[in-house]
Amino acid sequence: MLKILDRYIIKKFLSTFFFMLGIIMLLSMVFDMSERMSEFIEKQAPIYDILTKYYLTFLIHFGNMFSSLIIFLSVIWFTAKMASDSEIIPIMNSGITFNRLMRPYLIAATFLMVISLLMNHFVLPISNKVKLDFENEFYRLGVHVENYHAEFPNNISLNFATYVSDVNVVTDFVLEKTLDNNEPEYFIKARTAVNTIGTNKWRLTDYYERIVGNPNDVIHNGKIKDTIFPFQIDEIAQRDNVSETMSTTELKRFIKSERLKGSGNIPMYEIALYERTSLPFSTYVLTIIGVSVSSRRKRGGVGINIAIGLGIIFIYIFAMKVTTVAAMNVGFSTSIAVWIPNVLFGGIAYVLYRYAPK
């Protein structure tokens, strides 16, 4: 059962967090609005859509993304303020142990972590899809793909030089199909290829087609050929952040299909998948570090604690970037890369907790 101390700290924790979250998100929205407003006006985006389809989802997306770091700053702020106002010392002198003092912090951290987990796995994919659709319509630049290669089921391989979504044209299109023994079965190339959006229908121009036969091959040349392929342009020309619009189950299936194609973006998609769980769990680590660092009264007051907190955040973000780059560029395990910052800072949290004022 919650005691007066528990309710007092939980109230301070949550109120400080939501206040800082509101201020930071409001400032972020103002800066983004100043940058995007001219484009919204130029594209004649409806005000209702700007507020509901873009900025509401913008706040949900970035608020959840930075929630762990905002939690950390919140803990540093209000705990350092309690220490500066000589609230921590009387609590400890009354017989309350540091372990007992941590309980309301961990209760509040658990509450926020569960919210973040639910947001990452269920709410954000829906919200991000609305946001991405709005961006595609009103200000985002088109998709541009170069030197594409992919493998599809039934021994089909696809290559093309470029694709630009603004004109919806693929250049230097080449498709090959082989038998199970890798012998060629079908080959077609075209100067350009255009997909009818939302269907498997394609139109090829200046094409060359070869159907391997026994004993003779069948060869066709022509200016235009309408045909059907087992893929659409949306499956082969996607934005890097397309994973943000998928539910966890959809993202797992998507990663599996992209792996069959031999996509080079698999590490990026796997990192997006694993971070949905690892980032919320960092709430515990950062909360323990925040309490351990700021519960001791220091010369310089709250400012020195905030400075220490910002330094720790910088190192934490740097560690995340290093492991992410290692996973994407040198073949480091993505699951390990995502969890390493939590493990490393978990060790730091343990050391700081052991030497925190008891």
C-alpha positions in Angstrom: 0.0 0.0 0.0 1.3 3.5 -0.9 2.5 5.6 2.0 2.5 9.4 2.2 6.1 9.5 1.0 5.3 7.2 -2.0 2.4 9.4 -3.1 4.5 12.6 -2.6 7.4 11.4 -4.8 5.2 9.7 -7.4 3.2 13.0 -7.7 6.4 15.0 -8.1 7.8 12.5 -10.6 4.8 12.4 -12.8 3.9 16.1 -12.6 7.5 17.1 -13.4 7.7 14.6 -16.3 4.5 15.7 -18.0 5.3 19.4 -17.4 8.8 19.0 -19.1 7.3 16.8 -21.8 4.7 19.5 -22.6 7.2 22.3 -22.7 9.7 20.4 -24.8 7.1 19.2 -27.3 5.5 22.6 -27.5 8.9 24.2 -28.4 9.6 21.4 -30.9 6.2 22.0 -32.5 6.9 25.8 -32.8 10.3 25.2 -34.4 8.9 22.6 -36.8 5.9 24.9 -37.7 8.3 27.8 -38.5 10.1 25.5 -40.9 7.2 23.8 -42.6 4.5 26.5 -42.7 5.5 27.9 -46.0 5.3 24.4 -47.6 1.9 23.8 -46.0 0.7 27.1 -47.4 2.2 26.4 -50.8 0.5 23.0 -51.0 -2.7 24.4 -49.5 -2.9 21.9 -46.7 -6.1 22.2 -44.7 -5.6 23.6 -41.2 -7.6 20.8 -39.7 -5.3 18.2 -41.3 -2.2 20.1 -40.2 -3.4 20.1 -36.6 -4.8 16.5 -36.4 -3.0 14.5 -39.1 0.4 16.1 -38.6 1.0 17.9 -35.4 -1.0 15.6 -33.2 0.8 12.6 -34.5 4.1 14.6 -34.4 3.6 15.1 -30.7 2.8 11.5 -30.1 5.8 10.3 -32.1 8.5 12.5 -30.7 7.0 12.6 -27.2 7.3 8.9 -27.0 10.7 8.7 -28.7 12.3 11.0 -26.2 10.2 10.0 -23.1 13.1 8.1 -21.5 15.5 11.0 -21.7 12.8 13.4 -20.5 12.1 11.1 -17.6 15.8 11.2 -16.7 15.9 15.0 -16.7 12.7 15.1 -14.7 14.1 12.8 -12.0 17.4 14.8 -11.9 15.4 18.1 -11.6 12.9 17.3 -8.9 15.3 15.1 -6.8 18.0 17.7 -6.9 15.4 20.3 -5.9 14.4 18.1 -2.9 18.0 17.7 -1.9 18.6 21.4 -2.3 15.6 22.1 -0.1 16.9 19.7 2.5 14.1 17.2 2.0 16.2 14.1 1.4 18.3 14.4 4.6 15.3 14.4 7.0 13.8 11.4 5.1 17.0 9.4 5.5 17.4 10.5 9.1 13.9 9.2 9.9 15.0 5.7 9.3 14.0 5.5 5.6 16.6 3.5 3.7 17.8 4.5 0.3 16.3 1.2 -1.0 13.0 2.2 0.4 13.3 5.7 -1.1 13.7 4.1 -4.5 10.4 2.4 -4.4 8.1 5.3 -5.5 10.6 6.2 -8.2 10.4 2.7 -9.6 6.6 2.6 -9.3 6.3 5.8 -11.4 9.0 4.5 -13.8 7.1 1.3 -14.3 3.9 3.2 -15.0 5.6 5.3 -17.7 7.4 2.3 -19.1 4.2 0.4 -19.6 2.6 3.4 -21.4 5.7 3.6 -23.6 5.6 -0.1 -24.5 1.9 0.1 -25.4 2.5 3.2 -27.5 5.5 1.6 -29.4 3.8 -1.7 -30.2 0.1 -0.6 -30.7 -0.5 3.1 -31.0 2.5 4.6 -32.8 2.3 2.4 -36.0 -1.3 3.8 -36.6 -0.3 7.3 -35.7 2.8 7.2 -37.8 0.9 6.0 -40.8 -1.4 9.0 -40.6 1.6 11.3 -40.3 3.6 9.7 -43.1 0.6 9.9 -45.5 0.2 13.6 -44.7 3.9 14.2 -45.3 3.8 12.4 -48.6 0.9 14.5 -49.8 2.0 18.0 -48.6 5.7 18.4 -48.2 8.0 15.5 -48.2 10.3 15.0 -51.2 9.6 12.0 -53.4 11.2 8.6 -53.1 14.5 8.1 -55.0 16.1 4.7 -55.4 19.4 3.8 -57.2 21.0 0.5 -58.2 18.3 -1.7 -56.8 18.6 -5.5 -56.6 16.2 -7.9 -55.0 15.4 -11.6 -55.0 11.7 -12.7 -55.1 10.1 -16.2 -54.7 10.2 -18.6 -57.6 13.8 -17.8 -58.4 13.0 -14.3 -59.7 15.7 -11.5 -59.5 15.1 -7.9 -60.2 17.5 -5.1 -61.0 17.1 -1.5 -62.1 19.2 1.7 -62.2 16.9 4.3 -60.8 13.3 5.0 -59.6 11.9 8.5 -59.0 8.4 8.6 -57.4 7.6 12.1 -58.7 7.5 10.7 -62.3 6.8 7.0 -61.3 9.4 5.7 -63.8 11.9 2.9 -63.4 14.9 3.0 -65.7 17.1 0.1 -67.0 14.7 -2.5 -65.8 16.0 -6.1 -65.8 14.1 -9.2 -64.6 15.5 -12.8 -64.7 13.9 -16.1 -63.8 15.8 -19.3 -63.4 15.1 -22.9 -62.8 15.9 -24.7 -59.5 19.2 -25.8 -61.0 20.1 -22.1 -61.8 19.6 -22.6 -65.5 18.0 -19.5 -67.2 14.3 -19.8 -67.9 13.1 -16.2 -68.7 14.8 -12.8 -69.2 13.3 -9.4 -69.9 14.8 -5.9 -69.9 13.4 -2.5 -70.8 14.6 1.1 -71.0 11.8 2.2 -68.7 9.1 0.5 -66.7 6.0 2.1 -65.1 3.8 0.4 -62.5 0.1 1.1 -62.2 -0.1 2.1 -58.5 -1.8 -0.4 -56.3 -1.7 -3.2 -58.9 0.8 -5.7 -60.4 0.3 -4.2 -63.8 3.5 -2.8 -65.6 4.1 -1.1 -68.9 7.6 -1.6 -70.4 9.1 0.5 -73.2 11.9 -0.4 -75.6 12.0 -3.9 -74.2 13.9 -7.1 -75.1 12.3 -10.5 -74.0 13.8 -14.0 -74.1 11.9 -17.1 -73.3 14.3 -20.1 -73.0 13.0 -23.1 -74.9 14.1 -26.5 -76.0 15.5 -26.6 -78.6 15.0 -23.0 -79.6 14.5 -19.8 -77.6 11.7 -17.3 -78.3 12.8 -13.7 -78.5 10.6 -10.6 -78.7 11.6 -6.9 -79.2 9.2 -4.1 -79.1 8.3 -0.5 -78.2 5.6 -1.2 -75.5 4.7 -4.3 -73.5 1.9 -4.5 -70.9 2.5 -7.3 -68.5 2.0 -8.5 -64.9 4.8 -9.1 -62.4 4.5 -10.6 -58.9 5.3 -7.3 -57.2 4.3 -3.6 -57.0 6.4 -0.5 -57.0 5.5 0.1 -53.3 7.2 -3.1 -52.4 10.5 -2.2 -54.0 10.7 1.5 -53.5 10.0 2.4 -49.9 11.0 5.1 -47.5 13.5 4.2 -44.8 11.0 5.0 -42.1 8.3 2.7 -43.5 8.9 0.4 -40.6 7.4 3.0 -38.2 4.0 2.6 -39.8 3.8 -1.2 -39.2 2.6 -3.1 -36.2 5.1 -5.4 -34.5 3.6 -8.4 -36.2 3.6 -6.7 -39.6 7.2 -5.5 -39.1 8.3 -9.1 -38.3 6.6 -10.4 -41.5 8.1 -7.5 -43.5 11.6 -8.2 -42.2 11.2 -11.9 -43.2 10.1 -10.9 -46.8 12.9 -8.4 -47.1 15.4 -11.0 -46.0 14.2 -13.3 -48.8 14.8 -10.4 -51.3 18.3 -9.9 -50.0 17.6 -6.3 -48.9 20.5 -4.3 -47.5 18.1 -2.5 -45.1 17.4 -5.5 -42.8 19.6 -4.2 -39.9 17.8 -0.9 -40.0 14.4 -2.6 -39.8 15.5 -5.0 -37.0 16.8 -2.1 -35.0 13.5 -0.3 -35.3 11.8 -3.5 -34.1 14.0 -4.1 -31.1 14.0 -0.5 -30.0 10.3 -0.7 -29.4 11.1 -2.7 -26.3 14.6 -1.6 -25.4 14.0 2.1 -25.2 11.1 1.8 -22.7 13.2 -0.4 -20.5 15.9 2.2 -20.4 13.5 4.1 -18.1 14.5 2.0 -15.2 18.3 2.4 -15.8 18.0 6.2 -16.2 15.7 6.6 -13.2 18.2 4.8 -10.9 21.1 6.9 -12.3 19.1 10.1 -11.9 18.2 9.4 -8.3 21.7 8.3 -7.4 23.3 11.3 -8.9 21.0 14.0 -7.7 20.0 12.8 -4.2 23.1 14.3 -2.7 23.2 18.0 -2.1 26.0 19.6 -4.1 27.6 23.0 -4.3 26.1 24.8 -7.3 22.6 23.6 -6.5 20.3 22.1 -9.1 22.4 23.5 -12.0 25.3 21.1 -11.4 23.0 18.1 -11.3 21.4 19.2 -14.5 24.8 19.6 -16.1 25.8 16.1 -14.9 22.5 14.7 -16.3 23.0 16.3 -19.7 26.5 14.8 -19.8 25.1 11.4 -19.1 22.4 11.8 -21.8 25.1 12.8 -24.3 27.1 9.7 -23.5 24.0 7.5 -23.7 22.9 8.8 -27.1 26.5 8.5 -28.3 26.6 4.9 -27.2 23.3 4.2 -29.0 24.6 5.8 -32.2 27.9 3.8 -32.1 26.2 0.5 -31.6 23.6 1.3 -34.3 26.3 2.2 -36.8 28.2 -1.0 -36.0 25.0 -3.1 -36.6 24.2 -1.4 -39.9 27.8 -1.2 -41.4 29.9 -4.0 -39.9 27.5 -6.8 -39.4 27.2 -6.5 -35.6 24.2 -8.3 -34.1 21.2 -5.9 -34.1 19.6 -7.3 -31.0 22.9 -7.0 -29.0 23.5 -3.5 -30.5 20.1 -2.2 -29.3 20.5 -3.6 -25.8 24.2 -2.8 -25.2 23.5 0.9 -24.0 21.0 -0.4 -21.4 23.5 -3.1 -20.2 26.4 -0.6 -20.0 24.4 2.1 -18.3 22.8 -0.6 -16.1 26.3 -1.3 -14.8 26.9 2.4 -14.3 23.6 2.6 -12.5 24.6 -0.2 -10.2 27.9 1.5 -9.3 26.2 4.9 -8.7 23.5 3.2 -6.6 26.1 1.5 -4.4 27.9 4.7 -3.7 24.7 6.9 -3.3 24.2 8.5 0.1 22.7 5.9 2.4 
